[in-house]
Structures are given as structure tokens and as C-alpha cells.
Amino acid sequence: MLKSLLIIILFISSLSANPYKNDCLKCHNKLPVSIDKYFYRYLLKYSSQASVKKAMTSYLTNPSKDTTIMPEAFVKRFGIKKKTKLSEEELNEALDIYWEKYKVFGKLK
């Protein structure tokens, strides 16, 4: 009984500890542009995993019109996002999840 309760608690806590799902998707799902489109824009501009994550981290910790990859029309309509409230560790975890979900490397034939 105690073992089952512990497993349930661990499972529930693992669901709530996903910053990508709980923080990123929560807001991005409200926008008309799906979250994968941002990824592909970053990938086209920065190419590598390290460069994409570095650019995204930089933007998310200090968003501005000068560093956004979105077109001017998008920025005029939706504005610049607010600075992330995620810790460095949470942000890195979210970007790792994001990268794994949308990367194209190894998926193309």
C-alpha cells in the first residue's frame, strides 16, 4: 500500500515538474502560431543545437525587439514576450525538451 502511494506521488510530481509543458506551452497554446514554428525559425538562423539553445536562452532571459526572430508584423500584433520567470535549470530543461521534440536531425530520410 505504501509503495503504491509513493509511486503515485512520484508520478504526479513528475507531471507537474515539466517547465516546458507547464510554462512554455501554457502561453504559446494561446497564440495563433504553433510553438514548432519558433523552433524552425531559430533552427534556420542558428543551425546547431548549441547555437539555437544559446540564442533562445539569451532571448528568453532578456527579450527585446533587437533580438527577436519574429517578423515585425508579429511583434506589432503580439508584442515582445515578458522575461522568463524560469530558473536557469528550469529553462535549460524546457529547452532540452523543446529541442528533442522538434529537432529534425536524425529524423530526415
C-alpha positions as a Markdown table, in Angstrom:
| # | Residue | x | y | z |
|---|---|---|---|---|
| 1 | Met | 0.0 | 0.0 | 0.0 |
| 2 | Leu | 2.7 | 2.5 | 1.0 |
| 3 | Lys | 4.7 | 1.5 | -2.1 |
| 4 | Ser | 1.7 | 2.2 | -4.4 |
| 5 | Leu | 1.1 | 5.6 | -2.7 |
| 6 | Leu | 4.8 | 6.5 | -3.2 |
| 7 | Ile | 4.6 | 5.6 | -6.9 |
| 8 | Ile | 1.5 | 7.7 | -7.4 |
| 9 | Ile | 3.1 | 10.7 | -5.6 |
| 10 | Leu | 6.3 | 10.4 | -7.7 |
| 11 | Phe | 4.2 | 10.2 | -10.9 |
| 12 | Ile | 2.1 | 13.2 | -10.1 |
| 13 | Ser | 5.2 | 15.3 | -9.1 |
| 14 | Ser | 6.9 | 14.3 | -12.3 |
| 15 | Leu | 3.9 | 15.6 | -14.3 |
| 16 | Ser | 3.9 | 18.9 | -12.5 |
| 17 | Ala | 7.7 | 19.4 | -12.8 |
| 18 | Asn | 7.8 | 19.9 | -16.5 |
| 19 | Pro | 8.6 | 23.5 | -17.2 |
| 20 | Tyr | 8.2 | 23.1 | -21.0 |
| 21 | Lys | 4.6 | 21.9 | -20.6 |
| 22 | Asn | 3.6 | 24.0 | -17.6 |
| 23 | Asp | 5.2 | 27.3 | -18.5 |
| 24 | Cys | 6.1 | 27.4 | -22.3 |
| 25 | Leu | 3.1 | 25.6 | -23.7 |
| 26 | Lys | 0.6 | 27.3 | -21.3 |
| 27 | Cys | 1.2 | 30.6 | -23.0 |
| 28 | His | 2.2 | 29.5 | -26.5 |
| 29 | Asn | -1.0 | 27.5 | -26.9 |
| 30 | Lys | -2.9 | 30.8 | -26.7 |
| 31 | Leu | -1.1 | 32.2 | -29.8 |
| 32 | Pro | -2.2 | 31.5 | -33.4 |
| 33 | Val | 1.4 | 30.5 | -34.3 |
| 34 | Ser | 2.2 | 27.0 | -33.2 |
| 35 | Ile | 5.3 | 26.6 | -31.0 |
| 36 | Asp | 7.1 | 24.5 | -33.5 |
| 37 | Lys | 7.3 | 27.5 | -35.9 |
| 38 | Tyr | 9.5 | 29.4 | -33.5 |
| 39 | Phe | 11.8 | 26.4 | -33.3 |
| 40 | Tyr | 12.2 | 26.2 | -37.1 |
| 41 | Arg | 12.9 | 29.9 | -37.3 |
| 42 | Tyr | 15.7 | 29.5 | -34.7 |
| 43 | Leu | 17.0 | 26.4 | -36.5 |
| 44 | Leu | 17.1 | 28.2 | -39.8 |
| 45 | Lys | 19.0 | 31.1 | -38.3 |
| 46 | Tyr | 21.3 | 29.4 | -35.8 |
| 47 | Ser | 21.6 | 25.8 | -37.3 |
| 48 | Ser | 23.2 | 23.9 | -34.4 |
| 49 | Gln | 21.7 | 22.6 | -31.1 |
| 50 | Ala | 24.2 | 24.7 | -29.1 |
| 51 | Ser | 23.6 | 27.9 | -31.1 |
| 52 | Val | 19.9 | 27.5 | -31.0 |
| 53 | Lys | 19.8 | 26.9 | -27.3 |
| 54 | Lys | 22.2 | 29.8 | -26.6 |
| 55 | Ala | 20.1 | 32.2 | -28.8 |
| 56 | Met | 16.9 | 31.1 | -27.2 |
| 57 | Thr | 18.3 | 31.4 | -23.7 |
| 58 | Ser | 19.6 | 34.8 | -24.4 |
| 59 | Tyr | 16.2 | 36.0 | -25.8 |
| 60 | Leu | 14.1 | 34.4 | -23.1 |
| 61 | Thr | 16.2 | 35.9 | -20.3 |
| 62 | Asn | 16.3 | 39.4 | -22.0 |
| 63 | Pro | 13.7 | 39.7 | -24.7 |
| 64 | Ser | 13.8 | 42.7 | -27.0 |
| 65 | Lys | 12.8 | 43.8 | -30.5 |
| 66 | Asp | 16.5 | 43.7 | -31.4 |
| 67 | Thr | 16.9 | 40.0 | -30.6 |
| 68 | Thr | 13.6 | 38.6 | -31.6 |
| 69 | Ile | 13.5 | 36.2 | -34.6 |
| 70 | Met | 9.8 | 37.0 | -35.3 |
| 71 | Pro | 8.8 | 39.3 | -38.1 |
| 72 | Glu | 7.9 | 42.9 | -37.4 |
| 73 | Ala | 4.2 | 42.3 | -38.1 |
| 74 | Phe | 4.1 | 39.6 | -35.5 |
| 75 | Val | 5.8 | 41.8 | -32.9 |
| 76 | Lys | 3.4 | 44.7 | -33.7 |
| 77 | Arg | 0.4 | 42.4 | -33.2 |
| 78 | Phe | 1.6 | 40.4 | -30.2 |
| 79 | Gly | 4.4 | 42.4 | -28.7 |
| 80 | Ile | 7.6 | 41.2 | -27.2 |
| 81 | Lys | 7.3 | 38.4 | -24.6 |
| 82 | Lys | 8.0 | 39.1 | -20.9 |
| 83 | Lys | 11.2 | 37.9 | -19.4 |
| 84 | Thr | 11.1 | 34.3 | -18.3 |
| 85 | Lys | 10.5 | 33.5 | -14.7 |
| 86 | Leu | 12.1 | 30.1 | -15.0 |
| 87 | Ser | 15.3 | 29.4 | -13.2 |
| 88 | Glu | 18.4 | 28.7 | -15.3 |
| 89 | Glu | 17.9 | 25.0 | -14.6 |
| 90 | Glu | 14.2 | 25.0 | -15.5 |
| 91 | Leu | 14.9 | 27.0 | -18.6 |
| 92 | Asn | 17.6 | 24.6 | -19.7 |
| 93 | Glu | 15.3 | 21.6 | -19.0 |
| 94 | Ala | 12.5 | 23.3 | -21.0 |
| 95 | Leu | 14.8 | 24.0 | -24.0 |
| 96 | Asp | 16.1 | 20.4 | -23.9 |
| 97 | Ile | 12.6 | 19.1 | -24.1 |
| 98 | Tyr | 11.7 | 21.5 | -26.8 |
| 99 | Trp | 14.8 | 20.5 | -28.8 |
| 100 | Glu | 14.1 | 16.8 | -28.5 |
| 101 | Lys | 10.5 | 17.3 | -29.6 |
| 102 | Tyr | 11.2 | 19.3 | -32.7 |
| 103 | Lys | 14.7 | 18.6 | -33.9 |
| 104 | Val | 14.9 | 17.4 | -37.4 |
| 105 | Phe | 18.4 | 15.8 | -37.2 |
| 106 | Gly | 18.2 | 12.0 | -37.4 |
| 107 | Lys | 14.5 | 12.2 | -38.5 |
| 108 | Leu | 15.0 | 13.0 | -42.1 |
| 109 | Lys | 15.4 | 10.2 | -44.6 |
